[in-house]
C-alpha cells in the first residue's frame, strides 16, 4: 500500500485493514522503531518511506 501511495493516511490504513485507529498507530510505531518505516515531511502532507 505504501509503495503505491507513499502519502497514504492512517485512516486509509484503517479502511484497508478493518483495524482500529490505535491498532494502526501501534503497528506503524513498531515498524518505525524497528527502522523499517519512516515518515518524512509534515503530519498533513508527509510521506511514508520504506527502509530496507
ModelCIF file with pLDDT and N, C-alpha, C, O atoms, coordinates in Angstrom:
data_MODEL
#
_entry.id   MODEL 
#
_entity.id                         1 
_entity.type                       polymer 
_entity.pdbx_number_of_molecules   1 
#
_entity_poly.entity_id                      1 
_entity_poly.type                           'polypeptide(L)' 
_entity_poly.nstd_linkage                   no 
_entity_poly.nstd_monomer                   no 
_entity_poly.pdbx_seq_one_letter_code       
;(UNK)(UNK)(UNK)(UNK)(UNK)(UNK)(UNK)(UNK)(UNK)(UNK)(UNK)(UNK)(UNK)(UNK)(UNK)(UNK)
(UNK)(UNK)(UNK)(UNK)(UNK)(UNK)(UNK)(UNK)(UNK)(UNK)(UNK)(UNK)(UNK)(UNK)(UNK)(UNK)
(UNK)(UNK)(UNK)(UNK)(UNK)(UNK)(UNK)(UNK)(UNK)(UNK)(UNK)(UNK)(UNK)(UNK)(UNK)(UNK)
(UNK)(UNK)(UNK)(UNK)
;
_entity_poly.pdbx_seq_one_letter_code_can   XXXXXXXXXXXXXXXXXXXXXXXXXXXXXXXXXXXXXXXXXXXXXXXXXXXX 
_entity_poly.pdbx_strand_id                 A 
#
loop_
_entity_poly_seq.entity_id 
_entity_poly_seq.num 
_entity_poly_seq.mon_id 
_entity_poly_seq.hetero 
1 1  UNK n 
1 2  UNK n 
1 3  UNK n 
1 4  UNK n 
1 5  UNK n 
1 6  UNK n 
1 7  UNK n 
1 8  UNK n 
1 9  UNK n 
1 10 UNK n 
1 11 UNK n 
1 12 UNK n 
1 13 UNK n 
1 14 UNK n 
1 15 UNK n 
1 16 UNK n 
1 17 UNK n 
1 18 UNK n 
1 19 UNK n 
1 20 UNK n 
1 21 UNK n 
1 22 UNK n 
1 23 UNK n 
1 24 UNK n 
1 25 UNK n 
1 26 UNK n 
1 27 UNK n 
1 28 UNK n 
1 29 UNK n 
1 30 UNK n 
1 31 UNK n 
1 32 UNK n 
1 33 UNK n 
1 34 UNK n 
1 35 UNK n 
1 36 UNK n 
1 37 UNK n 
1 38 UNK n 
1 39 UNK n 
1 40 UNK n 
1 41 UNK n 
1 42 UNK n 
1 43 UNK n 
1 44 UNK n 
1 45 UNK n 
1 46 UNK n 
1 47 UNK n 
1 48 UNK n 
1 49 UNK n 
1 50 UNK n 
1 51 UNK n 
1 52 UNK n 
#
_struct_asym.id          A 
_struct_asym.entity_id   1 
#
loop_
_ma_qa_metric.id 
_ma_qa_metric.mode 
_ma_qa_metric.name 
_ma_qa_metric.software_group_id 
_ma_qa_metric.type 
1 global pLDDT . pLDDT 
2 local  pLDDT . pLDDT 
#
_ma_qa_metric_global.metric_id      1 
_ma_qa_metric_global.metric_value   93.40 
_ma_qa_metric_global.model_id       1 
_ma_qa_metric_global.ordinal_id     1 
#
loop_
_ma_qa_metric_local.label_asym_id 
_ma_qa_metric_local.label_comp_id 
_ma_qa_metric_local.label_seq_id 
_ma_qa_metric_local.metric_id 
_ma_qa_metric_local.metric_value 
_ma_qa_metric_local.model_id 
_ma_qa_metric_local.ordinal_id 
A UNK 1  2 88.00 1 1  
A UNK 2  2 88.00 1 2  
A UNK 3  2 89.00 1 3  
A UNK 4  2 92.00 1 4  
A UNK 5  2 91.00 1 5  
A UNK 6  2 92.00 1 6  
A UNK 7  2 92.00 1 7  
A UNK 8  2 93.00 1 8  
A UNK 9  2 92.00 1 9  
A UNK 10 2 92.00 1 10 
A UNK 11 2 93.00 1 11 
A UNK 12 2 94.00 1 12 
A UNK 13 2 93.00 1 13 
A UNK 14 2 95.00 1 14 
A UNK 15 2 95.00 1 15 
A UNK 16 2 94.00 1 16 
A UNK 17 2 95.00 1 17 
A UNK 18 2 95.00 1 18 
A UNK 19 2 96.00 1 19 
A UNK 20 2 96.00 1 20 
A UNK 21 2 94.00 1 21 
A UNK 22 2 96.00 1 22 
A UNK 23 2 97.00 1 23 
A UNK 24 2 95.00 1 24 
A UNK 25 2 95.00 1 25 
A UNK 26 2 97.00 1 26 
A UNK 27 2 96.00 1 27 
A UNK 28 2 95.00 1 28 
A UNK 29 2 96.00 1 29 
A UNK 30 2 97.00 1 30 
A UNK 31 2 95.00 1 31 
A UNK 32 2 95.00 1 32 
A UNK 33 2 96.00 1 33 
A UNK 34 2 96.00 1 34 
A UNK 35 2 96.00 1 35 
A UNK 36 2 96.00 1 36 
A UNK 37 2 95.00 1 37 
A UNK 38 2 95.00 1 38 
A UNK 39 2 94.00 1 39 
A UNK 40 2 94.00 1 40 
A UNK 41 2 94.00 1 41 
A UNK 42 2 93.00 1 42 
A UNK 43 2 88.00 1 43 
A UNK 44 2 89.00 1 44 
A UNK 45 2 90.00 1 45 
A UNK 46 2 93.00 1 46 
A UNK 47 2 95.00 1 47 
A UNK 48 2 94.00 1 48 
A UNK 49 2 94.00 1 49 
A UNK 50 2 93.00 1 50 
A UNK 51 2 91.00 1 51 
A UNK 52 2 78.00 1 52 
#
loop_
_atom_site.group_PDB 
_atom_site.id 
_atom_site.type_symbol 
_atom_site.label_atom_id 
_atom_site.label_alt_id 
_atom_site.label_comp_id 
_atom_site.label_asym_id 
_atom_site.label_entity_id 
_atom_site.label_seq_id 
_atom_site.pdbx_PDB_ins_code 
_atom_site.Cartn_x 
_atom_site.Cartn_y 
_atom_site.Cartn_z 
_atom_site.occupancy 
_atom_site.B_iso_or_equiv 
_atom_site.pdbx_formal_charge 
_atom_site.auth_seq_id 
_atom_site.auth_comp_id 
_atom_site.auth_asym_id 
_atom_site.auth_atom_id 
_atom_site.pdbx_PDB_model_num 
ATOM 1   N N  . UNK A 1 1  ? 0.833   -1.188 0.000  1.00 88.00 ? 1  UNK A N  1 
ATOM 2   C CA . UNK A 1 1  ? 0.000   0.000  0.000  1.00 88.00 ? 1  UNK A CA 1 
ATOM 3   C C  . UNK A 1 1  ? 0.880   1.256  0.000  1.00 88.00 ? 1  UNK A C  1 
ATOM 4   O O  . UNK A 1 1  ? 0.574   2.233  -0.683 1.00 88.00 ? 1  UNK A O  1 
ATOM 5   N N  . UNK A 1 2  ? 1.967   1.223  0.763  1.00 88.00 ? 2  UNK A N  1 
ATOM 6   C CA . UNK A 1 2  ? 2.857   2.372  0.835  1.00 88.00 ? 2  UNK A CA 1 
ATOM 7   C C  . UNK A 1 2  ? 3.622   2.537  -0.468 1.00 88.00 ? 2  UNK A C  1 
ATOM 8   O O  . UNK A 1 2  ? 3.894   3.660  -0.893 1.00 88.00 ? 2  UNK A O  1 
ATOM 9   N N  . UNK A 1 3  ? 3.969   1.424  -1.104 1.00 89.00 ? 3  UNK A N  1 
ATOM 10  C CA . UNK A 1 3  ? 4.698   1.506  -2.375 1.00 89.00 ? 3  UNK A CA 1 
ATOM 11  C C  . UNK A 1 3  ? 3.859   2.192  -3.441 1.00 89.00 ? 3  UNK A C  1 
ATOM 12  O O  . UNK A 1 3  ? 4.388   2.953  -4.251 1.00 89.00 ? 3  UNK A O  1 
ATOM 13  N N  . UNK A 1 4  ? 2.550   1.931  -3.450 1.00 92.00 ? 4  UNK A N  1 
ATOM 14  C CA . UNK A 1 4  ? 1.668   2.522  -4.451 1.00 92.00 ? 4  UNK A CA 1 
ATOM 15  C C  . UNK A 1 4  ? 1.339   3.977  -4.139 1.00 92.00 ? 4  UNK A C  1 
ATOM 16  O O  . UNK A 1 4  ? 1.187   4.795  -5.047 1.00 92.00 ? 4  UNK A O  1 
ATOM 17  N N  . UNK A 1 5  ? 1.230   4.296  -2.849 1.00 91.00 ? 5  UNK A N  1 
ATOM 18  C CA . UNK A 1 5  ? 0.836   5.644  -2.443 1.00 91.00 ? 5  UNK A CA 1 
ATOM 19  C C  . UNK A 1 5  ? 1.586   6.035  -1.165 1.00 91.00 ? 5  UNK A C  1 
ATOM 20  O O  . UNK A 1 5  ? 1.085   5.791  -0.068 1.00 91.00 ? 5  UNK A O  1 
ATOM 21  N N  . UNK A 1 6  ? 2.776   6.636  -1.282 1.00 92.00 ? 6  UNK A N  1 
ATOM 22  C CA . UNK A 1 6  ? 3.561   6.990  -0.100 1.00 92.00 ? 6  UNK A CA 1 
ATOM 23  C C  . UNK A 1 6  ? 2.894   8.000  0.825  1.00 92.00 ? 6  UNK A C  1 
ATOM 24  O O  . UNK A 1 6  ? 3.282   8.114  1.988  1.00 92.00 ? 6  UNK A O  1 
ATOM 25  N N  . UNK A 1 7  ? 1.913   8.727  0.339  1.00 92.00 ? 7  UNK A N  1 
ATOM 26  C CA . UNK A 1 7  ? 1.244   9.714  1.183  1.00 92.00 ? 7  UNK A CA 1 
ATOM 27  C C  . UNK A 1 7  ? -0.060  9.176  1.772  1.00 92.00 ? 7  UNK A C  1 
ATOM 28  O O  . UNK A 1 7  ? -0.950  9.950  2.126  1.00 92.00 ? 7  UNK A O  1 
ATOM 29  N N  . UNK A 1 8  ? -0.171  7.864  1.874  1.00 93.00 ? 8  UNK A N  1 
ATOM 30  C CA . UNK A 1 8  ? -1.365  7.231  2.429  1.00 93.00 ? 8  UNK A CA 1 
ATOM 31  C C  . UNK A 1 8  ? -1.518  7.643  3.901  1.00 93.00 ? 8  UNK A C  1 
ATOM 32  O O  . UNK A 1 8  ? -0.528  7.818  4.612  1.00 93.00 ? 8  UNK A O  1 
ATOM 33  N N  . UNK A 1 9  ? -2.750  7.792  4.334  1.00 92.00 ? 9  UNK A N  1 
ATOM 34  C CA . UNK A 1 9  ? -3.013  8.244  5.702  1.00 92.00 ? 9  UNK A CA 1 
ATOM 35  C C  . UNK A 1 9  ? -3.348  7.063  6.618  1.00 92.00 ? 9  UNK A C  1 
ATOM 36  O O  . UNK A 1 9  ? -3.616  5.953  6.158  1.00 92.00 ? 9  UNK A O  1 
ATOM 37  N N  . UNK A 1 10 ? -3.324  7.332  7.905  1.00 92.00 ? 10 UNK A N  1 
ATOM 38  C CA . UNK A 1 10 ? -3.700  6.299  8.867  1.00 92.00 ? 10 UNK A CA 1 
ATOM 39  C C  . UNK A 1 10 ? -5.151  5.883  8.655  1.00 92.00 ? 10 UNK A C  1 
ATOM 40  O O  . UNK A 1 10 ? -5.490  4.714  8.840  1.00 92.00 ? 10 UNK A O  1 
ATOM 41  N N  . UNK A 1 11 ? -5.997  6.811  8.276  1.00 93.00 ? 11 UNK A N  1 
ATOM 42  C CA . UNK A 1 11 ? -7.402  6.490  8.005  1.00 93.00 ? 11 UNK A CA 1 
ATOM 43  C C  . UNK A 1 11 ? -7.512  5.530  6.822  1.00 93.00 ? 11 UNK A C  1 
ATOM 44  O O  . UNK A 1 11 ? -8.355  4.633  6.829  1.00 93.00 ? 11 UNK A O  1 
ATOM 45  N N  . UNK A 1 12 ? -6.670  5.713  5.810  1.00 94.00 ? 12 UNK A N  1 
ATOM 46  C CA . UNK A 1 12 ? -6.664  4.799  4.664  1.00 94.00 ? 12 UNK A CA 1 
ATOM 47  C C  . UNK A 1 12 ? -6.227  3.406  5.099  1.00 94.00 ? 12 UNK A C  1 
ATOM 48  O O  . UNK A 1 12 ? -6.781  2.409  4.636  1.00 94.00 ? 12 UNK A O  1 
ATOM 49  N N  . UNK A 1 13 ? -5.235  3.331  5.989  1.00 93.00 ? 13 UNK A N  1 
ATOM 50  C CA . UNK A 1 13 ? -4.807  2.038  6.529  1.00 93.00 ? 13 UNK A CA 1 
ATOM 51  C C  . UNK A 1 13 ? -5.963  1.374  7.269  1.00 93.00 ? 13 UNK A C  1 
ATOM 52  O O  . UNK A 1 13 ? -6.181  0.170  7.136  1.00 93.00 ? 13 UNK A O  1 
ATOM 53  N N  . UNK A 1 14 ? -6.699  2.155  8.044  1.00 95.00 ? 14 UNK A N  1 
ATOM 54  C CA . UNK A 1 14 ? -7.842  1.633  8.791  1.00 95.00 ? 14 UNK A CA 1 
ATOM 55  C C  . UNK A 1 14 ? -8.870  1.015  7.856  1.00 95.00 ? 14 UNK A C  1 
ATOM 56  O O  . UNK A 1 14 ? -9.329  -0.106 8.077  1.00 95.00 ? 14 UNK A O  1 
ATOM 57  N N  . UNK A 1 15 ? -9.226  1.748  6.815  1.00 95.00 ? 15 UNK A N  1 
ATOM 58  C CA . UNK A 1 15 ? -10.244 1.271  5.875  1.00 95.00 ? 15 UNK A CA 1 
ATOM 59  C C  . UNK A 1 15 ? -9.794  0.007  5.153  1.00 95.00 ? 15 UNK A C  1 
ATOM 60  O O  . UNK A 1 15 ? -10.590 -0.905 4.931  1.00 95.00 ? 15 UNK A O  1 
ATOM 61  N N  . UNK A 1 16 ? -8.515  -0.043 4.789  1.00 94.00 ? 16 UNK A N  1 
ATOM 62  C CA . UNK A 1 16 ? -7.999  -1.184 4.026  1.00 94.00 ? 16 UNK A CA 1 
ATOM 63  C C  . UNK A 1 16 ? -7.859  -2.439 4.880  1.00 94.00 ? 16 UNK A C  1 
ATOM 64  O O  . UNK A 1 16 ? -7.946  -3.555 4.368  1.00 94.00 ? 16 UNK A O  1 
ATOM 65  N N  . UNK A 1 17 ? -7.641  -2.255 6.185  1.00 95.00 ? 17 UNK A N  1 
ATOM 66  C CA . UNK A 1 17 ? -7.366  -3.405 7.042  1.00 95.00 ? 17 UNK A CA 1 
ATOM 67  C C  . UNK A 1 17 ? -8.471  -3.726 8.046  1.00 95.00 ? 17 UNK A C  1 
ATOM 68  O O  . UNK A 1 17 ? -8.431  -4.771 8.694  1.00 95.00 ? 17 UNK A O  1 
ATOM 69  N N  . UNK A 1 18 ? -9.448  -2.844 8.178  1.00 95.00 ? 18 UNK A N  1 
ATOM 70  C CA . UNK A 1 18 ? -10.515 -3.001 9.174  1.00 95.00 ? 18 UNK A CA 1 
ATOM 71  C C  . UNK A 1 18 ? -9.972  -3.095 10.596 1.00 95.00 ? 18 UNK A C  1 
ATOM 72  O O  . UNK A 1 18 ? -10.530 -3.807 11.430 1.00 95.00 ? 18 UNK A O  1 
ATOM 73  N N  . UNK A 1 19 ? -8.898  -2.386 10.867 1.00 96.00 ? 19 UNK A N  1 
ATOM 74  C CA . UNK A 1 19 ? -8.339  -2.307 12.210 1.00 96.00 ? 19 UNK A CA 1 
ATOM 75  C C  . UNK A 1 19 ? -8.741  -0.984 12.837 1.00 96.00 ? 19 UNK A C  1 
ATOM 76  O O  . UNK A 1 19 ? -9.126  -0.043 12.142 1.00 96.00 ? 19 UNK A O  1 
ATOM 77  N N  . UNK A 1 20 ? -8.647  -0.923 14.159 1.00 96.00 ? 20 UNK A N  1 
ATOM 78  C CA . UNK A 1 20 ? -8.939  0.334  14.844 1.00 96.00 ? 20 UNK A CA 1 
ATOM 79  C C  . UNK A 1 20 ? -7.789  1.311  14.629 1.00 96.00 ? 20 UNK A C  1 
ATOM 80  O O  . UNK A 1 20 ? -6.700  0.924  14.204 1.00 96.00 ? 20 UNK A O  1 
ATOM 81  N N  . UNK A 1 21 ? -8.043  2.568  14.925 1.00 94.00 ? 21 UNK A N  1 
ATOM 82  C CA . UNK A 1 21 ? -7.006  3.586  14.773 1.00 94.00 ? 21 UNK A CA 1 
ATOM 83  C C  . UNK A 1 21 ? -5.804  3.267  15.655 1.00 94.00 ? 21 UNK A C  1 
ATOM 84  O O  . UNK A 1 21 ? -4.660  3.399  15.219 1.00 94.00 ? 21 UNK A O  1 
ATOM 85  N N  . UNK A 1 22 ? -6.054  2.849  16.886 1.00 96.00 ? 22 UNK A N  1 
ATOM 86  C CA . UNK A 1 22 ? -4.960  2.545  17.804 1.00 96.00 ? 22 UNK A CA 1 
ATOM 87  C C  . UNK A 1 22 ? -4.151  1.336  17.334 1.00 96.00 ? 22 UNK A C  1 
ATOM 88  O O  . UNK A 1 22 ? -2.935  1.308  17.519 1.00 96.00 ? 22 UNK A O  1 
ATOM 89  N N  . UNK A 1 23 ? -4.792  0.352  16.737 1.00 97.00 ? 23 UNK A N  1 
ATOM 90  C CA . UNK A 1 23 ? -4.056  -0.795 16.205 1.00 97.00 ? 23 UNK A CA 1 
ATOM 91  C C  . UNK A 1 23 ? -3.143  -0.364 15.068 1.00 97.00 ? 23 UNK A C  1 
ATOM 92  O O  . UNK A 1 23 ? -1.999  -0.812 14.988 1.00 97.00 ? 23 UNK A O  1 
ATOM 93  N N  . UNK A 1 24 ? -3.637  0.502  14.190 1.00 95.00 ? 24 UNK A N  1 
ATOM 94  C CA . UNK A 1 24 ? -2.832  1.019  13.081 1.00 95.00 ? 24 UNK A CA 1 
ATOM 95  C C  . UNK A 1 24 ? -1.659  1.821  13.619 1.00 95.00 ? 24 UNK A C  1 
ATOM 96  O O  . UNK A 1 24 ? -0.531  1.652  13.154 1.00 95.00 ? 24 UNK A O  1 
ATOM 97  N N  . UNK A 1 25 ? -1.905  2.688  14.587 1.00 95.00 ? 25 UNK A N  1 
ATOM 98  C CA . UNK A 1 25 ? -0.847  3.507  15.173 1.00 95.00 ? 25 UNK A CA 1 
ATOM 99  C C  . UNK A 1 25 ? 0.212   2.608  15.812 1.00 95.00 ? 25 UNK A C  1 
ATOM 100 O O  . UNK A 1 25 ? 1.408   2.850  15.645 1.00 95.00 ? 25 UNK A O  1 
ATOM 101 N N  . UNK A 1 26 ? -0.208  1.588  16.532 1.00 97.00 ? 26 UNK A N  1 
ATOM 102 C CA . UNK A 1 26 ? 0.718   0.670  17.190 1.00 97.00 ? 26 UNK A CA 1 
ATOM 103 C C  . UNK A 1 26 ? 1.590   -0.050 16.170 1.00 97.00 ? 26 UNK A C  1 
ATOM 104 O O  . UNK A 1 26 ? 2.803   -0.150 16.356 1.00 97.00 ? 26 UNK A O  1 
ATOM 105 N N  . UNK A 1 27 ? 0.996   -0.547 15.105 1.00 96.00 ? 27 UNK A N  1 
ATOM 106 C CA . UNK A 1 27 ? 1.748   -1.248 14.060 1.00 96.00 ? 27 UNK A CA 1 
ATOM 107 C C  . UNK A 1 27 ? 2.746   -0.299 13.398 1.00 96.00 ? 27 UNK A C  1 
ATOM 108 O O  . UNK A 1 27 ? 3.907   -0.658 13.206 1.00 96.00 ? 27 UNK A O  1 
ATOM 109 N N  . UNK A 1 28 ? 2.305   0.896  13.052 1.00 95.00 ? 28 UNK A N  1 
ATOM 110 C CA . UNK A 1 28 ? 3.202   1.859  12.423 1.00 95.00 ? 28 UNK A CA 1 
ATOM 111 C C  . UNK A 1 28 ? 4.345   2.240  13.360 1.00 95.00 ? 28 UNK A C  1 
ATOM 112 O O  . UNK A 1 28 ? 5.485   2.385  12.917 1.00 95.00 ? 28 UNK A O  1 
ATOM 113 N N  . UNK A 1 29 ? 4.052   2.404  14.645 1.00 96.00 ? 29 UNK A N  1 
ATOM 114 C CA . UNK A 1 29 ? 5.097   2.736  15.611 1.00 96.00 ? 29 UNK A CA 1 
ATOM 115 C C  . UNK A 1 29 ? 6.117   1.609  15.735 1.00 96.00 ? 29 UNK A C  1 
ATOM 116 O O  . UNK A 1 29 ? 7.315   1.871  15.841 1.00 96.00 ? 29 UNK A O  1 
ATOM 117 N N  . UNK A 1 30 ? 5.658   0.364  15.724 1.00 97.00 ? 30 UNK A N  1 
ATOM 118 C CA . UNK A 1 30 ? 6.586   -0.768 15.777 1.00 97.00 ? 30 UNK A CA 1 
ATOM 119 C C  . UNK A 1 30 ? 7.485   -0.783 14.544 1.00 97.00 ? 30 UNK A C  1 
ATOM 120 O O  . UNK A 1 30 ? 8.687   -1.025 14.655 1.00 97.00 ? 30 UNK A O  1 
ATOM 121 N N  . UNK A 1 31 ? 6.911   -0.527 13.378 1.00 95.00 ? 31 UNK A N  1 
ATOM 122 C CA . UNK A 1 31 ? 7.707   -0.505 12.152 1.00 95.00 ? 31 UNK A CA 1 
ATOM 123 C C  . UNK A 1 31 ? 8.716   0.642  12.176 1.00 95.00 ? 31 UNK A C  1 
ATOM 124 O O  . UNK A 1 31 ? 9.845   0.490  11.711 1.00 95.00 ? 31 UNK A O  1 
ATOM 125 N N  . UNK A 1 32 ? 8.308   1.787  12.717 1.00 95.00 ? 32 UNK A N  1 
ATOM 126 C CA . UNK A 1 32 ? 9.234   2.918  12.831 1.00 95.00 ? 32 UNK A CA 1 
ATOM 127 C C  . UNK A 1 32 ? 10.342  2.609  13.828 1.00 95.00 ? 32 UNK A C  1 
ATOM 128 O O  . UNK A 1 32 ? 11.504  2.929  13.577 1.00 95.00 ? 32 UNK A O  1 
ATOM 129 N N  . UNK A 1 33 ? 10.002  1.991  14.954 1.00 96.00 ? 33 UNK A N  1 
ATOM 130 C CA . UNK A 1 33 ? 11.002  1.654  15.974 1.00 96.00 ? 33 UNK A CA 1 
ATOM 131 C C  . UNK A 1 33 ? 12.009  0.624  15.464 1.00 96.00 ? 33 UNK A C  1 
ATOM 132 O O  . UNK A 1 33 ? 13.181  0.656  15.840 1.00 96.00 ? 33 UNK A O  1 
ATOM 133 N N  . UNK A 1 34 ? 11.546  -0.289 14.607 1.00 96.00 ? 34 UNK A N  1 
ATOM 134 C CA . UNK A 1 34 ? 12.418  -1.313 14.020 1.00 96.00 ? 34 UNK A CA 1 
ATOM 135 C C  . UNK A 1 34 ? 13.256  -0.774 12.873 1.00 96.00 ? 34 UNK A C  1 
ATOM 136 O O  . UNK A 1 34 ? 14.108  -1.484 12.340 1.00 96.00 ? 34 UNK A O  1 
ATOM 137 N N  . UNK A 1 35 ? 13.021  0.486  12.486 1.00 96.00 ? 35 UNK A N  1 
ATOM 138 C CA . UNK A 1 35 ? 13.788  1.097  11.409 1.00 96.00 ? 35 UNK A CA 1 
ATOM 139 C C  . UNK A 1 35 ? 13.340  0.681  10.021 1.00 96.00 ? 35 UNK A C  1 
ATOM 140 O O  . UNK A 1 35 ? 14.073  0.870  9.050  1.00 96.00 ? 35 UNK A O  1 
ATOM 141 N N  . UNK A 1 36 ? 12.144  0.117  9.916  1.00 96.00 ? 36 UNK A N  1 
ATOM 142 C CA . UNK A 1 36 ? 11.642  -0.343 8.625  1.00 96.00 ? 36 UNK A CA 1 
ATOM 143 C C  . UNK A 1 36 ? 10.772  0.699  7.918  1.00 96.00 ? 36 UNK A C  1 
ATOM 144 O O  . UNK A 1 36 ? 10.483  0.572  6.728  1.00 96.00 ? 36 UNK A O  1 
ATOM 145 N N  . UNK A 1 37 ? 10.363  1.718  8.655  1.00 95.00 ? 37 UNK A N  1 
ATOM 146 C CA . UNK A 1 37 ? 9.452   2.714  8.115  1.00 95.00 ? 37 UNK A CA 1 
ATOM 147 C C  . UNK A 1 37 ? 9.800   4.077  8.693  1.00 95.00 ? 37 UNK A C  1 
ATOM 148 O O  . UNK A 1 37 ? 10.184  4.198  9.856  1.00 95.00 ? 37 UNK A O  1 
ATOM 149 N N  . UNK A 1 38 ? 9.659   5.097  7.859  1.00 95.00 ? 38 UNK A N  1 
ATOM 150 C CA . UNK A 1 38 ? 9.932   6.466  8.299  1.00 95.00 ? 38 UNK A CA 1 
ATOM 151 C C  . UNK A 1 38 ? 8.882   7.382  7.680  1.00 95.00 ? 38 UNK A C  1 
ATOM 152 O O  . UNK A 1 38 ? 8.469   7.183  6.537  1.00 95.00 ? 38 UNK A O  1 
ATOM 153 N N  . UNK A 1 39 ? 8.461   8.375  8.434  1.00 94.00 ? 39 UNK A N  1 
ATOM 154 C CA . UNK A 1 39 ? 7.524   9.376  7.918  1.00 94.00 ? 39 UNK A CA 1 
ATOM 155 C C  . UNK A 1 39 ? 8.288   10.672 7.739  1.00 94.00 ? 39 UNK A C  1 
ATOM 156 O O  . UNK A 1 39 ? 8.841   11.211 8.698  1.00 94.00 ? 39 UNK A O  1 
ATOM 157 N N  . UNK A 1 40 ? 8.320   11.177 6.508  1.00 94.00 ? 40 UNK A N  1 
ATOM 158 C CA . UNK A 1 40 ? 9.035   12.416 6.223  1.00 94.00 ? 40 UNK A CA 1 
ATOM 159 C C  . UNK A 1 40 ? 8.036   13.517 5.893  1.00 94.00 ? 40 UNK A C  1 
ATOM 160 O O  . UNK A 1 40 ? 6.935   13.243 5.415  1.00 94.00 ? 40 UNK A O  1 
ATOM 161 N N  . UNK A 1 41 ? 8.421   14.744 6.147  1.00 94.00 ? 41 UNK A N  1 
ATOM 162 C CA . UNK A 1 41 ? 7.552   15.877 5.853  1.00 94.00 ? 41 UNK A CA 1 
ATOM 163 C C  . UNK A 1 41 ? 6.611   16.164 7.007  1.00 94.00 ? 41 UNK A C  1 
ATOM 164 O O  . UNK A 1 41 ? 6.782   15.659 8.116  1.00 94.00 ? 41 UNK A O  1 
ATOM 165 N N  . UNK A 1 42 ? 5.627   16.978 6.723  1.00 93.00 ? 42 UNK A N  1 
ATOM 166 C CA . UNK A 1 42 ? 4.685   17.385 7.764  1.00 93.00 ? 42 UNK A CA 1 
ATOM 167 C C  . UNK A 1 42 ? 3.669   16.282 8.049  1.00 93.00 ? 42 UNK A C  1 
ATOM 168 O O  . UNK A 1 42 ? 3.535   15.332 7.278  1.00 93.00 ? 42 UNK A O  1 
ATOM 169 N N  . UNK A 1 43 ? 2.964   16.421 9.156  1.00 88.00 ? 43 UNK A N  1 
ATOM 170 C CA . UNK A 1 43 ? 1.944   15.433 9.508  1.00 88.00 ? 43 UNK A CA 1 
ATOM 171 C C  . UNK A 1 43 ? 0.824   15.399 8.474  1.00 88.00 ? 43 UNK A C  1 
ATOM 172 O O  . UNK A 1 43 ? 0.253   14.345 8.197  1.00 88.00 ? 43 UNK A O  1 
ATOM 173 N N  . UNK A 1 44 ? 0.523   16.539 7.919  1.00 89.00 ? 44 UNK A N  1 
ATOM 174 C CA . UNK A 1 44 ? -0.593  16.622 6.983  1.00 89.00 ? 44 UNK A CA 1 
ATOM 175 C C  . UNK A 1 44 ? -0.205  16.239 5.554  1.00 89.00 ? 44 UNK A C  1 
ATOM 176 O O  . UNK A 1 44 ? -0.979  15.584 4.857  1.00 89.00 ? 44 UNK A O  1 
ATOM 177 N N  . UNK A 1 45 ? 0.964   16.635 5.125  1.00 90.00 ? 45 UNK A N  1 
ATOM 178 C CA . UNK A 1 45 ? 1.347   16.423 3.724  1.00 90.00 ? 45 UNK A CA 1 
ATOM 179 C C  . UNK A 1 45 ? 2.594   15.558 3.589  1.00 90.00 ? 45 UNK A C  1 
ATOM 180 O O  . UNK A 1 45 ? 3.254   15.579 2.549  1.00 90.00 ? 45 UNK A O  1 
ATOM 181 N N  . UNK A 1 46 ? 2.922   14.796 4.632  1.00 93.00 ? 46 UNK A N  1 
ATOM 182 C CA . UNK A 1 46 ? 4.124   13.980 4.605  1.00 93.00 ? 46 UNK A CA 1 
ATOM 183 C C  . UNK A 1 46 ? 3.950   12.701 3.814  1.00 93.00 ? 46 UNK A C  1 
ATOM 184 O O  . UNK A 1 46 ? 2.881   12.411 3.277  1.00 93.00 ? 46 UNK A O  1 
ATOM 185 N N  . UNK A 1 47 ? 5.040   11.941 3.760  1.00 95.00 ? 47 UNK A N  1 
ATOM 186 C CA . UNK A 1 47 ? 5.034   10.676 3.029  1.00 95.00 ? 47 UNK A CA 1 
ATOM 187 C C  . UNK A 1 47 ? 5.714   9.606  3.867  1.00 95.00 ? 47 UNK A C  1 
ATOM 188 O O  . UNK A 1 47 ? 6.592   9.901  4.678  1.00 95.00 ? 47 UNK A O  1 
ATOM 189 N N  . UNK A 1 48 ? 5.302   8.361  3.664  1.00 94.00 ? 48 UNK A N  1 
ATOM 190 C CA . UNK A 1 48 ? 5.926   7.218  4.295  1.00 94.00 ? 48 UNK A CA 1 
ATOM 191 C C  . UNK A 1 48 ? 7.056   6.738  3.394  1.00 94.00 ? 48 UNK A C  1 
ATOM 192 O O  . UNK A 1 48 ? 6.921   6.705  2.171  1.00 94.00 ? 48 UNK A O  1 
ATOM 193 N N  . UNK A 1 49 ? 8.166   6.367  4.014  1.00 94.00 ? 49 UNK A N  1 
ATOM 194 C CA . UNK A 1 49 ? 9.322   5.857  3.285  1.00 94.00 ? 49 UNK A CA 1 
ATOM 195 C C  . UNK A 1 49 ? 9.661   4.486  3.856  1.00 94.00 ? 49 UNK A C  1 
ATOM 196 O O  . UNK A 1 49 ? 9.928   4.354  5.050  1.00 94.00 ? 49 UNK A O  1 
ATOM 197 N N  . UNK A 1 50 ? 9.649   3.460  2.997  1.00 93.00 ? 50 UNK A N  1 
ATOM 198 C CA . UNK A 1 50 ? 10.053  2.121  3.411  1.00 93.00 ? 50 UNK A CA 1 
ATOM 199 C C  . UNK A 1 50 ? 11.560  2.020  3.411  1.00 93.00 ? 50 UNK A C  1 
ATOM 200 O O  . UNK A 1 50 ? 12.217  2.430  2.454  1.00 93.00 ? 50 UNK A O  1 
ATOM 201 N N  . UNK A 1 51 ? 12.107  1.479  4.475  1.00 91.00 ? 51 UNK A N  1 
ATOM 202 C CA . UNK A 1 51 ? 13.543  1.298  4.567  1.00 91.00 ? 51 UNK A CA 1 
ATOM 203 C C  . UNK A 1 51 ? 13.846  -0.189 4.518  1.00 91.00 ? 51 UNK A C  1 
ATOM 204 O O  . UNK A 1 51 ? 13.005  -1.017 4.869  1.00 91.00 ? 51 UNK A O  1 
ATOM 205 N N  . UNK A 1 52 ? 15.034  -0.516 4.086  1.00 78.00 ? 52 UNK A N  1 
ATOM 206 C CA . UNK A 1 52 ? 15.397  -1.941 3.999  1.00 78.00 ? 52 UNK A CA 1 
ATOM 207 C C  . UNK A 1 52 ? 16.321  -2.334 5.113  1.00 78.00 ? 52 UNK A C  1 
ATOM 208 O O  . UNK A 1 52 ? 16.728  -3.493 5.197  1.00 78.00 ? 52 UNK A O  1 
#
